[in-house]
Amino acid sequence: MIFKRRTKHHDKGITGAEAPWQNCLAVCSKCARKVKAMQGDKTQLRVQLKALIAAKGIKKLVRAVDVSCLDVCPENKITVALFSETGAQITEVGPGTEAQQILSHFRL
């Protein structure tokens, strides 16, 4: 068996799951591609955010992910959104913005 099931019962319904983190930082890869801020198929910003999150030991607090498009598309900037239980916050950052600046901006 290649896959290990996470649930004991598999049905055609929708099953809830608990996330191993509290907040999600989404980096728009379409914006990053436009400003040439990609490392292969990953955004440079997400790579930096993941490294900083791991170094700070806050993996259970926040997860950084790339998303295809957040439909904001600023000129020469990258859209970053913080999704949490209280809602979503969207910000636009320059291509040279450091990961620490983003975590500080969102108070993480």
Z-matrix of the N, CA and C atoms (Angstrom, degrees):
N
C 1 1.452
C 2 1.531 1 108.89
N 3 1.311 2 116.83 1 126.01
C 4 1.456 3 122.19 2 -177.07
C 5 1.528 4 111.21 3 -80.72
N 6 1.316 5 118.03 4 -41.97
C 7 1.451 6 122.76 5 -174.85
C 8 1.521 7 111.29 6 -103.17
N 9 1.307 8 116.57 7 141.79
C 10 1.454 9 121.55 8 172.76
C 11 1.521 10 107.19 9 -103.82
N 12 1.291 11 117.09 10 120.49
C 13 1.459 12 120.99 11 -177.98
C 14 1.523 13 110.74 12 -71.10
N 15 1.326 14 115.21 13 140.90
C 16 1.459 15 120.60 14 178.31
C 17 1.519 16 111.88 15 -87.50
N 18 1.309 17 117.34 16 -16.33
C 19 1.455 18 120.67 17 177.77
C 20 1.518 19 108.81 18 -119.36
N 21 1.316 20 116.22 19 151.70
C 22 1.457 21 120.43 20 179.96
C 23 1.512 22 111.45 21 -78.61
N 24 1.307 23 117.69 22 -32.67
C 25 1.453 24 121.82 23 -178.26
C 26 1.522 25 109.10 24 -114.50
N 27 1.299 26 115.64 25 128.37
C 28 1.459 27 120.76 26 178.20
C 29 1.523 28 108.39 27 -111.61
N 30 1.315 29 115.52 28 121.25
C 31 1.457 30 118.66 29 176.05
C 32 1.522 31 108.39 30 -133.39
N 33 1.300 32 116.59 31 -176.04
C 34 1.462 33 120.50 32 -176.57
C 35 1.522 34 112.23 33 -88.82
N 36 1.325 35 117.06 34 2.08
C 37 1.457 36 121.13 35 179.04
C 38 1.525 37 111.30 36 -84.61
N 39 1.287 38 114.80 37 179.56
C 40 1.459 39 121.17 38 178.30
C 41 1.523 40 108.18 39 -95.75
N 42 1.319 41 116.42 40 131.85
C 43 1.449 42 122.21 41 -179.71
C 44 1.517 43 109.12 42 -115.98
N 45 1.307 44 117.10 43 134.05
C 46 1.463 45 121.62 44 177.82
C 47 1.516 46 111.16 45 -77.44
N 48 1.312 47 115.96 46 156.82
C 49 1.461 48 122.17 47 177.47
C 50 1.517 49 108.44 48 -143.49
N 51 1.315 50 116.18 49 149.77
C 52 1.457 51 120.48 50 177.51
C 53 1.526 52 109.53 51 -88.51
N 54 1.322 53 115.77 52 135.50
C 55 1.461 54 120.43 53 177.34
C 56 1.530 55 108.82 54 -80.96
N 57 1.326 56 117.78 55 143.32
C 58 1.462 57 120.13 56 177.73
C 59 1.533 58 112.44 57 -81.62
N 60 1.324 59 118.04 58 14.06
C 61 1.462 60 123.95 59 179.97
C 62 1.525 61 108.45 60 -145.26
N 63 1.363 62 116.35 61 164.05
C 64 1.460 63 121.70 62 -176.19
C 65 1.530 64 113.04 63 -100.39
N 66 1.311 65 117.00 64 -32.07
C 67 1.469 66 122.95 65 -176.36
C 68 1.524 67 109.37 66 -129.23
N 69 1.324 68 116.11 67 153.63
C 70 1.455 69 121.00 68 179.09
C 71 1.528 70 109.15 69 -127.96
N 72 1.325 71 116.48 70 122.95
C 73 1.464 72 122.02 71 174.87
C 74 1.520 73 107.87 72 -97.30
N 75 1.317 74 117.42 73 116.61
C 76 1.458 75 122.38 74 -178.22
C 77 1.524 76 109.50 75 -105.48
N 78 1.317 77 116.23 76 126.01
C 79 1.470 78 122.51 77 179.66
C 80 1.530 79 107.35 78 -108.43
N 81 1.321 80 117.44 79 126.39
C 82 1.458 81 122.36 80 -177.33
C 83 1.536 82 110.18 81 -75.93
N 84 1.318 83 116.04 82 115.46
C 85 1.462 84 119.43 83 -179.08
C 86 1.531 85 111.98 84 -75.40
N 87 1.329 86 117.68 85 -25.03
C 88 1.468 87 119.84 86 177.38
C 89 1.529 88 109.79 87 -66.37
N 90 1.335 89 116.30 88 -44.31
C 91 1.469 90 120.73 89 177.10
C 92 1.529 91 110.55 90 -62.89
N 93 1.344 92 116.25 91 -44.86
C 94 1.460 93 120.76 92 -178.56
C 95 1.527 94 111.01 93 -63.17
N 96 1.311 95 116.97 94 -38.01
C 97 1.464 96 120.81 95 178.85
C 98 1.532 97 109.89 96 -63.69
N 99 1.327 98 117.07 97 -39.72
C 100 1.467 99 120.93 98 -179.07
C 101 1.525 100 112.17 99 -64.04
N 102 1.337 101 117.41 100 -33.76
C 103 1.466 102 120.40 101 -178.88
C 104 1.534 103 111.85 102 -100.23
N 105 1.343 104 115.72 103 14.42
C 106 1.468 105 122.63 104 176.98
C 107 1.527 106 112.00 105 56.61
N 108 1.342 107 116.07 106 49.04
C 109 1.463 108 122.15 107 179.62
C 110 1.526 109 110.26 108 -117.89
N 111 1.334 110 115.31 109 48.91
C 112 1.463 111 121.05 110 -178.23
C 113 1.527 112 110.09 111 -116.73
N 114 1.338 113 116.47 112 150.39
C 115 1.462 114 123.29 113 170.36
C 116 1.520 115 105.04 114 -119.43
N 117 1.303 116 116.65 115 91.52
C 118 1.460 117 120.53 116 -173.60
C 119 1.517 118 108.86 117 68.77
N 120 1.337 119 117.06 118 -118.45
C 121 1.459 120 119.76 119 178.70
C 122 1.531 121 112.44 120 -102.41
N 123 1.340 122 117.69 121 11.10
C 124 1.468 123 122.56 122 179.47
C 125 1.523 124 109.57 123 -112.84
N 126 1.332 125 116.49 124 147.86
C 127 1.461 126 118.63 125 174.82
C 128 1.530 127 108.61 126 -77.38
N 129 1.312 128 116.55 127 141.42
C 130 1.463 129 120.80 128 177.99
C 131 1.523 130 110.66 129 -60.61
N 132 1.321 131 115.90 130 -35.99
C 133 1.458 132 120.90 131 -178.35
C 134 1.525 133 111.55 132 -64.50
N 135 1.321 134 117.64 133 -43.83
C 136 1.466 135 119.89 134 178.89
C 137 1.517 136 111.04 135 -64.46
N 138 1.315 137 117.04 136 -39.97
C 139 1.462 138 121.17 137 178.01
C 140 1.529 139 109.57 138 -59.62
N 141 1.334 140 117.27 139 -45.01
C 142 1.465 141 121.85 140 178.61
C 143 1.525 142 111.15 141 -65.92
N 144 1.335 143 116.84 142 -42.30
C 145 1.461 144 120.53 143 179.40
C 146 1.521 145 111.15 144 -61.98
N 147 1.326 146 117.70 145 -45.43
C 148 1.468 147 120.94 146 -179.65
C 149 1.529 148 110.74 147 -61.26
N 150 1.319 149 117.10 148 -42.36
C 151 1.469 150 120.73 149 179.66
C 152 1.528 151 110.72 150 -64.13
N 153 1.319 152 117.38 151 -43.82
C 154 1.460 153 121.57 152 -179.61
C 155 1.530 154 111.18 153 -67.46
N 156 1.324 155 116.77 154 -41.34
C 157 1.468 156 121.21 155 178.34
C 158 1.534 157 109.92 156 -60.78
N 159 1.314 158 116.79 157 -42.82
C 160 1.469 159 120.86 158 178.24
C 161 1.534 160 110.47 159 -65.55
N 162 1.335 161 116.76 160 -43.66
C 163 1.468 162 121.02 161 -178.84
C 164 1.531 163 111.54 162 -64.17
N 165 1.329 164 116.43 163 -35.23
C 166 1.470 165 120.33 164 179.69
C 167 1.525 166 112.36 165 -82.15
N 168 1.340 167 117.28 166 -9.36
C 169 1.454 168 121.01 167 179.28
C 170 1.521 169 114.09 168 71.25
N 171 1.340 170 116.72 169 33.19
C 172 1.470 171 119.71 170 -178.07
C 173 1.536 172 111.77 171 -115.90
N 174 1.335 173 116.28 172 33.07
C 175 1.465 174 119.96 173 179.98
C 176 1.525 175 112.99 174 -61.48
N 177 1.326 176 118.08 175 -30.26
C 178 1.458 177 120.89 176 179.12
C 179 1.530 178 111.52 177 -78.77
N 180 1.317 179 116.64 178 -14.77
C 181 1.458 180 121.20 179 179.69
C 182 1.521 181 112.10 180 -89.58
N 183 1.334 182 117.16 181 -41.54
C 184 1.467 183 119.91 182 -172.92
C 185 1.529 184 111.29 183 -144.63
N 186 1.326 185 114.66 184 146.09
C 187 1.466 186 121.91 185 176.70
C 188 1.521 187 107.76 186 -125.99
N 189 1.320 188 117.91 187 133.21
C 190 1.463 189 122.58 188 177.49
C 191 1.524 190 109.06 189 -101.68
N 192 1.328 191 116.04 190 130.60
C 193 1.462 192 121.29 191 -179.74
C 194 1.528 193 110.06 192 -137.03
N 195 1.327 194 115.62 193 154.83
C 196 1.461 195 121.50 194 170.83
C 197 1.520 196 107.73 195 -91.94
N 198 1.317 197 116.28 196 140.44
C 199 1.466 198 121.50 197 173.75
C 200 1.519 199 107.68 198 -125.42
N 201 1.317 200 116.43 199 154.26
C 202 1.464 201 119.48 200 -174.02
C 203 1.526 202 112.58 201 -67.85
N 204 1.325 203 118.65 202 -45.70
C 205 1.465 204 120.74 203 179.79
C 206 1.519 205 109.25 204 -162.69
N 207 1.335 206 116.48 205 134.36
C 208 1.455 207 121.80 206 176.42
C 209 1.530 208 111.19 207 -99.96
N 210 1.331 209 117.15 208 2.59
C 211 1.460 210 124.35 209 175.74
C 212 1.526 211 113.48 210 61.20
N 213 1.346 212 115.64 211 35.52
C 214 1.468 213 120.85 212 175.24
C 215 1.523 214 109.79 213 -110.70
N 216 1.323 215 117.77 214 -43.41
C 217 1.464 216 126.13 215 172.52
C 218 1.532 217 115.55 216 47.13
N 219 1.339 218 117.50 217 66.55
C 220 1.472 219 120.06 218 176.79
C 221 1.533 220 110.64 219 -74.83
N 222 1.314 221 116.83 220 159.41
C 223 1.463 222 122.92 221 178.38
C 224 1.526 223 109.33 222 -75.19
N 225 1.313 224 118.62 223 121.09
C 226 1.468 225 125.13 224 175.54
C 227 1.526 226 114.19 225 56.18
N 228 1.314 227 117.67 226 31.47
C 229 1.463 228 122.38 227 177.57
C 230 1.523 229 109.37 228 -138.12
N 231 1.319 230 115.08 229 168.20
C 232 1.463 231 122.12 230 178.58
C 233 1.522 232 108.25 231 -115.70
N 234 1.318 233 116.21 232 131.77
C 235 1.456 234 120.66 233 178.15
C 236 1.524 235 109.08 234 -84.37
N 237 1.339 236 115.19 235 131.10
C 238 1.460 237 122.24 236 176.27
C 239 1.519 238 106.67 237 -127.10
N 240 1.331 239 116.66 238 131.55
C 241 1.462 240 120.86 239 179.79
C 242 1.517 241 109.60 240 -122.70
N 243 1.325 242 115.27 241 140.37
C 244 1.454 243 121.62 242 173.73
C 245 1.514 244 107.25 243 -106.55
N 246 1.324 245 116.49 244 119.40
C 247 1.458 246 122.16 245 176.53
C 248 1.521 247 108.27 246 -106.14
N 249 1.325 248 116.13 247 126.70
C 250 1.462 249 121.52 248 179.00
C 251 1.522 250 108.70 249 -141.57
N 252 1.316 251 116.65 250 179.82
C 253 1.461 252 120.62 251 179.28
C 254 1.524 253 111.63 252 -62.63
N 255 1.320 254 117.46 253 -27.59
C 256 1.461 255 121.01 254 -177.70
C 257 1.523 256 113.13 255 -85.31
N 258 1.329 257 118.48 256 -7.84
C 259 1.460 258 121.15 257 179.02
C 260 1.511 259 112.30 258 136.71
N 261 1.318 260 115.35 259 -160.63
C 262 1.461 261 121.59 260 -178.42
C 263 1.524 262 109.97 261 -121.12
N 264 1.320 263 115.47 262 141.05
C 265 1.464 264 122.50 263 174.02
C 266 1.521 265 106.51 264 -122.53
N 267 1.316 266 117.01 265 131.07
C 268 1.462 267 121.19 266 -179.16
C 269 1.517 268 109.02 267 -116.76
N 270 1.320 269 115.72 268 136.23
C 271 1.457 270 121.03 269 177.37
C 272 1.522 271 108.75 270 -138.33
N 273 1.315 272 116.09 271 159.97
C 274 1.460 273 122.56 272 178.05
C 275 1.519 274 107.98 273 -118.74
N 276 1.343 275 116.22 274 131.19
C 277 1.457 276 120.77 275 -177.78
C 278 1.522 277 109.95 276 -125.80
N 279 1.312 278 115.22 277 153.87
C 280 1.457 279 120.27 278 176.29
C 281 1.518 280 110.12 279 -72.65
N 282 1.338 281 117.67 280 158.89
C 283 1.469 282 120.54 281 -177.33
C 284 1.529 283 113.91 282 -62.91
N 285 1.315 284 118.99 283 -19.98
C 286 1.471 285 121.81 284 179.91
C 287 1.517 286 113.72 285 -97.26
N 288 1.311 287 118.18 286 8.73
C 289 1.463 288 121.85 287 -178.05
C 290 1.525 289 110.65 288 -66.17
N 291 1.320 290 115.87 289 134.64
C 292 1.460 291 121.70 290 -179.86
C 293 1.524 292 110.85 291 -81.29
N 294 1.315 293 115.63 292 150.40
C 295 1.463 294 122.17 293 -179.59
C 296 1.526 295 111.32 294 -58.89
N 297 1.337 296 117.61 295 -38.93
C 298 1.466 297 121.12 296 -179.49
C 299 1.529 298 111.10 297 -61.91
N 300 1.329 299 117.66 298 -37.14
C 301 1.465 300 121.09 299 178.12
C 302 1.530 301 110.57 300 -61.35
N 303 1.317 302 116.44 301 -39.57
C 304 1.463 303 120.48 302 -178.78
C 305 1.520 304 110.45 303 -69.56
N 306 1.342 305 117.37 304 -45.30
C 307 1.460 306 119.60 305 177.79
C 308 1.517 307 110.99 306 -61.35
N 309 1.326 308 117.12 307 -39.60
C 310 1.474 309 120.68 308 177.57
C 311 1.519 310 111.08 309 -65.68
N 312 1.321 311 117.00 310 -42.05
C 313 1.469 312 121.50 311 179.45
C 314 1.530 313 111.02 312 -58.02
N 315 1.331 314 116.76 313 -42.51
C 316 1.450 315 121.42 314 -179.44
C 317 1.539 316 112.61 315 -89.64
N 318 1.328 317 116.58 316 5.79
C 319 1.475 318 123.27 317 179.12
C 320 1.538 319 112.23 318 56.95
N 321 1.323 320 115.63 319 47.57
C 322 1.475 321 120.53 320 179.04
C 323 1.516 322 110.58 321 -107.14
